[in-house]
Amino acid sequence: MRAGPWRLQTTATVMFLLLVLQFLLGMFVNLFVTIPASHPGSAGGGWPARSLASVLWGLLHGGVAVGLHVALGIVLGVWSAVLLLRLRVAGRRGAWIVLGWVGVWAAGANGASFLDFGMDLSSALMALGFAMALLSYGMLMRAD
């Protein structure tokens, strides 16, 4: 299964567009949704369990906008990992794919952290991860 240039460009374009959609959903959540201070994941427990509880709460009880934002974040995380593995299996190297994966996962981890703690720093780091991913997949859209 080769990841040819056209397929890579198409996939990068889809990732880019999904990231833009994720950004718009995130802005909607930021402007119009209030995350309650107390929800599963907002207190107690260690990092993995707490963040998992927050993500599950966001999916199941956070409302439509939060649920869509979390669900799309999960899709982006899984798909970025699949792209990374496909490139590796094909025996190709790709710094932009790696940076895109890091950006998506950094954004997701800090999104979960934002649900856990509600800190502005988590939101800022989520935005930086998003920007890194957007730049990376944008560069891949013009791959030769």
Backbone as JSON Lines, residues from 0, in Angstrom:
{"i":0,"aa":"M","n":[0.85,-1.17,0.0],"ca":[0.0,0.0,0.0],"c":[0.9,1.24,0.0]}
{"i":1,"aa":"R","n":[1.08,1.81,-1.15],"ca":[1.96,2.98,-1.27],"c":[1.17,4.26,-1.04]}
{"i":2,"aa":"A","n":[1.83,5.17,-0.38],"ca":[1.24,6.49,-0.16],"c":[1.83,7.42,-1.21]}
{"i":3,"aa":"G","n":[1.24,7.4,-2.4],"ca":[1.75,8.22,-3.5],"c":[1.51,9.69,-3.24]}
{"i":4,"aa":"P","n":[2.14,10.55,-4.04],"ca":[2.03,12.0,-3.83],"c":[0.59,12.5,-3.89]}
{"i":5,"aa":"W","n":[-0.19,11.99,-4.87],"ca":[-1.55,12.48,-5.0],"c":[-2.37,12.08,-3.78]}
{"i":6,"aa":"R","n":[-2.23,10.85,-3.35],"ca":[-2.98,10.37,-2.19],"c":[-2.55,11.13,-0.93]}
{"i":7,"aa":"L","n":[-1.27,11.39,-0.8],"ca":[-0.77,12.14,0.35],"c":[-1.33,13.55,0.34]}
{"i":8,"aa":"Q","n":[-1.34,14.19,-0.82],"ca":[-1.9,15.54,-0.91],"c":[-3.39,15.55,-0.58]}
{"i":9,"aa":"T","n":[-4.11,14.58,-1.08],"ca":[-5.55,14.51,-0.82],"c":[-5.81,14.3,0.67]}
{"i":10,"aa":"T","n":[-5.09,13.38,1.26],"ca":[-5.25,13.11,2.69],"c":[-4.88,14.33,3.52]}
{"i":11,"aa":"A","n":[-3.8,14.99,3.15],"ca":[-3.38,16.2,3.86],"c":[-4.45,17.29,3.74]}
{"i":12,"aa":"T","n":[-5.06,17.4,2.57],"ca":[-6.11,18.39,2.37],"c":[-7.31,18.09,3.26]}
{"i":13,"aa":"V","n":[-7.69,16.82,3.34],"ca":[-8.8,16.43,4.22],"c":[-8.46,16.75,5.68]}
{"i":14,"aa":"M","n":[-7.24,16.41,6.1],"ca":[-6.83,16.72,7.47],"c":[-6.86,18.23,7.71]}
{"i":15,"aa":"F","n":[-6.37,19.0,6.76],"ca":[-6.36,20.46,6.88],"c":[-7.78,20.98,7.07]}
{"i":16,"aa":"L","n":[-8.71,20.51,6.25],"ca":[-10.1,20.97,6.33],"c":[-10.75,20.53,7.63]}
{"i":17,"aa":"L","n":[-10.46,19.31,8.09],"ca":[-10.99,18.85,9.37],"c":[-10.43,19.67,10.53]}
{"i":18,"aa":"L","n":[-9.17,20.06,10.43],"ca":[-8.58,20.92,11.46],"c":[-9.25,22.29,11.5]}
{"i":19,"aa":"V","n":[-9.56,22.83,10.33],"ca":[-10.27,24.12,10.28],"c":[-11.65,23.97,10.91]}
{"i":20,"aa":"L","n":[-12.35,22.89,10.59],"ca":[-13.66,22.62,11.2],"c":[-13.52,22.5,12.72]}
{"i":21,"aa":"Q","n":[-12.48,21.8,13.16],"ca":[-12.23,21.64,14.6],"c":[-11.99,23.0,15.26]}
{"i":22,"aa":"F","n":[-11.24,23.85,14.58],"ca":[-10.99,25.2,15.09],"c":[-12.3,25.97,15.24]}
{"i":23,"aa":"L","n":[-13.15,25.91,14.23],"ca":[-14.42,26.63,14.27],"c":[-15.31,26.09,15.4]}
{"i":24,"aa":"L","n":[-15.36,24.77,15.54],"ca":[-16.12,24.19,16.66],"c":[-15.56,24.66,18.0]}
{"i":25,"aa":"G","n":[-14.23,24.66,18.1],"ca":[-13.59,25.1,19.34],"c":[-13.9,26.56,19.66]}
{"i":26,"aa":"M","n":[-13.94,27.4,18.64],"ca":[-14.27,28.82,18.87],"c":[-15.72,28.95,19.33]}
{"i":27,"aa":"F","n":[-16.6,28.15,18.73],"ca":[-18.0,28.17,19.15],"c":[-18.12,27.76,20.61]}
{"i":28,"aa":"V","n":[-17.43,26.68,20.98],"ca":[-17.44,26.21,22.38],"c":[-16.88,27.31,23.28]}
{"i":29,"aa":"N","n":[-15.77,27.9,22.89],"ca":[-15.12,28.93,23.69],"c":[-16.04,30.14,23.92]}
{"i":30,"aa":"L","n":[-16.78,30.52,22.91],"ca":[-17.61,31.72,23.0],"c":[-18.99,31.48,23.61]}
{"i":31,"aa":"F","n":[-19.56,30.3,23.38],"ca":[-20.97,30.12,23.71],"c":[-21.27,29.0,24.7]}
{"i":32,"aa":"V","n":[-20.27,28.27,25.14],"ca":[-20.51,27.14,26.05],"c":[-19.73,27.37,27.34]}
{"i":33,"aa":"T","n":[-20.37,27.14,28.44],"ca":[-19.7,27.2,29.73],"c":[-19.48,25.78,30.22]}
{"i":34,"aa":"I","n":[-18.21,25.43,30.39],"ca":[-17.88,24.11,30.93],"c":[-18.08,24.19,32.45]}
{"i":35,"aa":"P","n":[-18.89,23.31,33.02],"ca":[-19.09,23.38,34.47],"c":[-17.79,23.13,35.23]}
{"i":36,"aa":"A","n":[-17.64,23.82,36.35],"ca":[-16.44,23.66,37.16],"c":[-16.34,22.26,37.74]}
{"i":37,"aa":"S","n":[-17.48,21.62,37.94],"ca":[-17.49,20.28,38.51],"c":[-18.15,19.3,37.54]}
{"i":38,"aa":"H","n":[-17.39,18.33,37.12],"ca":[-17.87,17.24,36.26],"c":[-16.9,16.09,36.45]}
{"i":39,"aa":"P","n":[-17.26,14.89,36.0],"ca":[-16.3,13.78,36.13],"c":[-14.99,14.16,35.44]}
{"i":40,"aa":"G","n":[-13.9,14.03,36.13],"ca":[-12.61,14.4,35.58],"c":[-12.11,15.73,36.08]}
{"i":41,"aa":"S","n":[-12.99,16.53,36.68],"ca":[-12.55,17.86,37.13],"c":[-11.88,17.81,38.5]}
{"i":42,"aa":"A","n":[-11.88,16.66,39.15],"ca":[-11.24,16.56,40.47],"c":[-10.79,15.13,40.72]}
{"i":43,"aa":"G","n":[-9.74,15.01,41.52],"ca":[-9.26,13.71,41.97],"c":[-8.66,12.87,40.87]}
{"i":44,"aa":"G","n":[-8.01,11.81,41.27],"ca":[-7.45,10.87,40.32],"c":[-6.18,11.37,39.66]}
{"i":45,"aa":"G","n":[-5.48,10.45,39.05],"ca":[-4.25,10.78,38.33],"c":[-4.55,11.2,36.91]}
{"i":46,"aa":"W","n":[-3.49,11.59,36.21],"ca":[-3.65,12.15,34.86],"c":[-4.44,11.26,33.91]}
{"i":47,"aa":"P","n":[-4.09,10.01,33.66],"ca":[-4.82,9.31,32.6],"c":[-6.28,9.1,32.93]}
{"i":48,"aa":"A","n":[-6.56,8.69,34.15],"ca":[-7.95,8.42,34.53],"c":[-8.78,9.7,34.52]}
{"i":49,"aa":"R","n":[-8.19,10.76,35.01],"ca":[-8.91,12.03,35.09],"c":[-9.24,12.56,33.69]}
{"i":50,"aa":"S","n":[-8.26,12.53,32.79],"ca":[-8.49,13.02,31.43],"c":[-9.47,12.14,30.68]}
{"i":51,"aa":"L","n":[-9.38,10.83,30.88],"ca":[-10.34,9.92,30.23],"c":[-11.75,10.23,30.71]}
{"i":52,"aa":"A","n":[-11.91,10.46,32.01],"ca":[-13.23,10.81,32.54],"c":[-13.74,12.12,31.94]}
{"i":53,"aa":"S","n":[-12.85,13.09,31.8],"ca":[-13.24,14.38,31.21],"c":[-13.66,14.23,29.75]}
{"i":54,"aa":"V","n":[-12.88,13.45,29.0],"ca":[-13.19,13.24,27.58],"c":[-14.53,12.51,27.43]}
{"i":55,"aa":"L","n":[-14.73,11.47,28.24],"ca":[-16.0,10.75,28.17],"c":[-17.17,11.66,28.57]}
{"i":56,"aa":"W","n":[-16.96,12.49,29.59],"ca":[-18.0,13.44,29.97],"c":[-18.3,14.38,28.81]}
{"i":57,"aa":"G","n":[-17.24,14.89,28.16],"ca":[-17.43,15.8,27.04],"c":[-18.2,15.16,25.9]}
{"i":58,"aa":"L","n":[-17.89,13.9,25.61],"ca":[-18.59,13.19,24.54],"c":[-20.06,12.94,24.87]}
{"i":59,"aa":"L","n":[-20.3,12.49,26.09],"ca":[-21.64,12.01,26.44],"c":[-22.54,13.05,27.1]}
{"i":60,"aa":"H","n":[-21.95,14.02,27.81],"ca":[-22.78,14.94,28.58],"c":[-22.41,16.41,28.39]}
{"i":61,"aa":"G","n":[-21.47,16.71,27.52],"ca":[-21.01,18.08,27.35],"c":[-21.85,18.92,26.43]}
{"i":62,"aa":"G","n":[-22.9,18.35,25.88],"ca":[-23.73,19.07,24.91],"c":[-23.25,18.81,23.49]}
{"i":63,"aa":"V","n":[-24.02,19.26,22.54],"ca":[-23.74,18.97,21.13],"c":[-22.4,19.55,20.69]}
{"i":64,"aa":"A","n":[-22.16,20.82,20.97],"ca":[-20.93,21.46,20.49],"c":[-19.68,20.84,21.11]}
{"i":65,"aa":"V","n":[-19.7,20.64,22.42],"ca":[-18.55,20.02,23.09],"c":[-18.38,18.59,22.61]}
{"i":66,"aa":"G","n":[-19.46,17.85,22.5],"ca":[-19.41,16.47,22.03],"c":[-18.81,16.36,20.63]}
{"i":67,"aa":"L","n":[-19.25,17.24,19.73],"ca":[-18.7,17.23,18.37],"c":[-17.22,17.61,18.37]}
{"i":68,"aa":"H","n":[-16.86,18.59,19.19],"ca":[-15.45,19.02,19.26],"c":[-14.57,17.88,19.78]}
{"i":69,"aa":"V","n":[-15.02,17.2,20.82],"ca":[-14.26,16.08,21.38],"c":[-14.2,14.93,20.37]}
{"i":70,"aa":"A","n":[-15.33,14.59,19.78],"ca":[-15.38,13.47,18.82],"c":[-14.47,13.74,17.62]}
{"i":71,"aa":"L","n":[-14.52,14.95,17.08],"ca":[-13.66,15.28,15.94],"c":[-12.19,15.26,16.36]}
{"i":72,"aa":"G","n":[-11.91,15.69,17.59],"ca":[-10.54,15.61,18.1],"c":[-10.03,14.18,18.14]}
{"i":73,"aa":"I","n":[-10.89,13.25,18.55],"ca":[-10.52,11.84,18.58],"c":[-10.28,11.33,17.17]}
{"i":74,"aa":"V","n":[-11.15,11.68,16.25],"ca":[-10.98,11.27,14.85],"c":[-9.66,11.81,14.3]}
{"i":75,"aa":"L","n":[-9.37,13.07,14.57],"ca":[-8.12,13.67,14.09],"c":[-6.91,12.96,14.71]}
{"i":76,"aa":"G","n":[-6.98,12.62,15.99],"ca":[-5.87,11.92,16.65],"c":[-5.62,10.55,16.06]}
{"i":77,"aa":"V","n":[-6.69,9.8,15.85],"ca":[-6.56,8.46,15.28],"c":[-6.06,8.54,13.85]}
{"i":78,"aa":"W","n":[-6.65,9.43,13.06],"ca":[-6.27,9.53,11.65],"c":[-4.83,10.02,11.48]}
{"i":79,"aa":"S","n":[-4.39,10.92,12.33],"ca":[-3.0,11.38,12.23],"c":[-2.04,10.24,12.54]}
{"i":80,"aa":"A","n":[-2.41,9.37,13.48],"ca":[-1.57,8.2,13.79],"c":[-1.58,7.2,12.64]}
{"i":81,"aa":"V","n":[-2.73,7.01,12.01],"ca":[-2.82,6.11,10.85],"c":[-1.94,6.61,9.72]}
{"i":82,"aa":"L","n":[-1.97,7.91,9.46],"ca":[-1.13,8.49,8.4],"c":[0.35,8.29,8.7]}
{"i":83,"aa":"L","n":[0.72,8.49,9.94],"ca":[2.11,8.29,10.35],"c":[2.53,6.84,10.13]}
{"i":84,"aa":"L","n":[1.69,5.9,10.53],"ca":[2.01,4.47,10.35],"c":[2.05,4.08,8.88]}
{"i":85,"aa":"R","n":[1.11,4.6,8.08],"ca":[1.1,4.3,6.64],"c":[2.39,4.77,5.98]}
{"i":86,"aa":"L","n":[2.83,5.95,6.33],"ca":[4.06,6.48,5.75],"c":[5.24,5.62,6.16]}
{"i":87,"aa":"R","n":[5.27,5.2,7.41],"ca":[6.37,4.38,7.92],"c":[6.38,3.01,7.25]}
{"i":88,"aa":"V","n":[5.21,2.39,7.11],"ca":[5.11,1.08,6.46],"c":[5.55,1.18,5.0]}
{"i":89,"aa":"A","n":[5.25,2.29,4.36],"ca":[5.64,2.49,2.96],"c":[7.14,2.75,2.83]}
{"i":90,"aa":"G","n":[7.84,2.87,3.97],"ca":[9.28,3.08,3.92],"c":[9.68,4.5,3.58]}
{"i":91,"aa":"R","n":[8.77,5.42,3.74],"ca":[9.07,6.82,3.43],"c":[9.26,7.6,4.71]}
{"i":92,"aa":"R","n":[9.96,8.69,4.58],"ca":[10.14,9.6,5.71],"c":[9.3,10.83,5.46]}
{"i":93,"aa":"G","n":[8.9,11.45,6.5],"ca":[8.1,12.64,6.34],"c":[8.04,13.47,7.6]}
{"i":94,"aa":"A","n":[8.88,14.48,7.66],"ca":[8.91,15.33,8.85],"c":[7.58,16.04,9.05]}
{"i":95,"aa":"W","n":[6.91,16.43,7.97],"ca":[5.64,17.16,8.13],"c":[4.57,16.26,8.72]}
{"i":96,"aa":"I","n":[4.57,14.98,8.32],"ca":[3.6,14.03,8.9],"c":[3.84,13.88,10.39]}
{"i":97,"aa":"V","n":[5.12,13.76,10.77],"ca":[5.47,13.61,12.18],"c":[5.06,14.87,12.95]}
{"i":98,"aa":"L","n":[5.37,16.04,12.42],"ca":[5.0,17.29,13.08],"c":[3.48,17.46,13.16]}
{"i":99,"aa":"G","n":[2.79,17.02,12.12],"ca":[1.32,17.07,12.15],"c":[0.76,16.19,13.24]}
{"i":100,"aa":"W","n":[1.32,14.98,13.35],"ca":[0.9,14.06,14.4],"c":[1.16,14.65,15.79]}
{"i":101,"aa":"V","n":[2.36,15.2,15.98],"ca":[2.71,15.82,17.28],"c":[1.74,16.96,17.58]}
{"i":102,"aa":"G","n":[1.46,17.79,16.59],"ca":[0.55,18.92,16.8],"c":[-0.86,18.48,17.17]}
{"i":103,"aa":"V","n":[-1.38,17.48,16.46],"ca":[-2.72,16.98,16.76],"c":[-2.78,16.4,18.17]}
{"i":104,"aa":"W","n":[-1.78,15.6,18.51],"ca":[-1.79,14.97,19.84],"c":[-1.53,15.99,20.95]}
{"i":105,"aa":"A","n":[-0.71,17.0,20.69],"ca":[-0.5,18.05,21.68],"c":[-1.8,18.83,21.91]}
{"i":106,"aa":"A","n":[-2.49,19.12,20.82],"ca":[-3.77,19.83,20.95],"c":[-4.77,18.98,21.72]}
{"i":107,"aa":"G","n":[-4.83,17.69,21.42],"ca":[-5.78,16.81,22.1],"c":[-5.47,16.65,23.58]}
{"i":108,"aa":"A","n":[-4.19,16.45,23.9],"ca":[-3.8,16.3,25.31],"c":[-4.11,17.56,26.1]}
{"i":109,"aa":"N","n":[-3.87,18.7,25.5],"ca":[-4.14,19.96,26.2],"c":[-5.63,20.28,26.22]}
{"i":110,"aa":"G","n":[-6.37,19.77,25.25],"ca":[-7.83,19.9,25.3],"c":[-8.39,19.11,26.47]}
{"i":111,"aa":"A","n":[-7.9,17.88,26.65],"ca":[-8.32,17.09,27.81],"c":[-7.91,17.78,29.11]}
{"i":112,"aa":"S","n":[-6.7,18.34,29.11],"ca":[-6.22,19.06,30.3],"c":[-7.1,20.28,30.58]}
{"i":113,"aa":"F","n":[-7.56,20.94,29.52],"ca":[-8.46,22.08,29.73],"c":[-9.75,21.63,30.4]}
{"i":114,"aa":"L","n":[-10.3,20.48,29.95],"ca":[-11.5,19.97,30.6],"c":[-11.21,19.6,32.06]}
{"i":115,"aa":"D","n":[-10.02,19.05,32.31],"ca":[-9.65,18.65,33.68],"c":[-9.56,19.86,34.61]}
{"i":116,"aa":"F","n":[-8.82,20.88,34.19],"ca":[-8.44,21.97,35.09],"c":[-9.05,23.33,34.74]}
{"i":117,"aa":"G","n":[-9.5,23.51,33.48],"ca":[-10.06,24.79,33.06],"c":[-9.04,25.92,33.0]}
{"i":118,"aa":"M","n":[-7.76,25.59,32.83],"ca":[-6.71,26.61,32.84],"c":[-6.5,27.21,31.44]}
{"i":119,"aa":"D","n":[-6.28,28.53,31.4],"ca":[-6.03,29.2,30.14],"c":[-4.77,28.68,29.45]}
{"i":120,"aa":"L","n":[-3.77,28.26,30.22],"ca":[-2.55,27.71,29.64],"c":[-2.85,26.49,28.79]}
{"i":121,"aa":"S","n":[-3.74,25.64,29.25],"ca":[-4.11,24.45,28.48],"c":[-4.75,24.86,27.16]}
{"i":122,"aa":"S","n":[-5.59,25.88,27.2],"ca":[-6.23,26.38,25.98],"c":[-5.18,26.95,25.01]}
{"i":123,"aa":"A","n":[-4.23,27.68,25.54],"ca":[-3.18,28.26,24.69],"c":[-2.32,27.16,24.07]}
{"i":124,"aa":"L","n":[-1.97,26.14,24.84],"ca":[-1.16,25.04,24.31],"c":[-1.96,24.22,23.3]}
{"i":125,"aa":"M","n":[-3.27,24.11,23.5],"ca":[-4.12,23.44,22.53],"c":[-4.09,24.21,21.21]}
{"i":126,"aa":"A","n":[-4.15,25.52,21.28],"ca":[-4.09,26.35,20.08],"c":[-2.74,26.24,19.38]}
{"i":127,"aa":"L","n":[-1.66,26.16,20.15],"ca":[-0.33,25.98,19.54],"c":[-0.21,24.63,18.83]}
{"i":128,"aa":"G","n":[-0.73,23.59,19.46],"ca":[-0.73,22.28,18.81],"c":[-1.53,22.29,17.52]}
{"i":129,"aa":"F","n":[-2.68,22.95,17.56],"ca":[-3.51,23.09,16.36],"c":[-2.74,23.81,15.26]}
{"i":130,"aa":"A","n":[-2.08,24.92,15.61],"ca":[-1.33,25.69,14.61],"c":[-0.21,24.86,14.0]}
{"i":131,"aa":"M","n":[0.46,24.09,14.83],"ca":[1.54,23.22,14.34],"c":[0.99,22.17,13.37]}
{"i":132,"aa":"A","n":[-0.14,21.58,13.72],"ca":[-0.75,20.57,12.85],"c":[-1.24,21.21,11.55]}
{"i":133,"aa":"L","n":[-1.87,22.36,11.64],"ca":[-2.39,23.04,10.45],"c":[-1.25,23.38,9.49]}
{"i":134,"aa":"L","n":[-0.17,23.92,10.02],"ca":[0.99,24.23,9.2],"c":[1.55,22.97,8.54]}
{"i":135,"aa":"S","n":[1.67,21.92,9.31],"ca":[2.26,20.67,8.8],"c":[1.42,20.09,7.67]}
{"i":136,"aa":"Y","n":[0.11,19.97,7.9],"ca":[-0.73,19.39,6.84],"c":[-0.87,20.36,5.67]}
{"i":137,"aa":"G","n":[-0.78,21.65,5.93],"ca":[-0.75,22.62,4.84],"c":[0.45,22.44,3.96]}
{"i":138,"aa":"M","n":[1.61,22.17,4.57],"ca":[2.83,21.92,3.79],"c":[2.71,20.62,3.0]}
{"i":139,"aa":"L","n":[2.07,19.63,3.58],"ca":[1.89,18.35,2.87],"c":[0.93,18.47,1.69]}
{"i":140,"aa":"M","n":[0.04,19.45,1.73],"ca":[-0.9,19.65,0.62],"c":[-0.15,20.0,-0.66]}
{"i":141,"aa":"R","n":[1.05,20.54,-0.51],"ca":[1.82,20.92,-1.69],"c":[2.98,19.97,-1.94]}
{"i":142,"aa":"A","n":[2.91,18.77,-1.32],"ca":[3.99,17.77,-1.5],"c":[4.09,17.37,-2.97]}
{"i":143,"aa":"D","n":[5.32,17.05,-3.35],"ca":[5.51,16.65,-4.76],"c":[5.34,15.18,-4.95]}
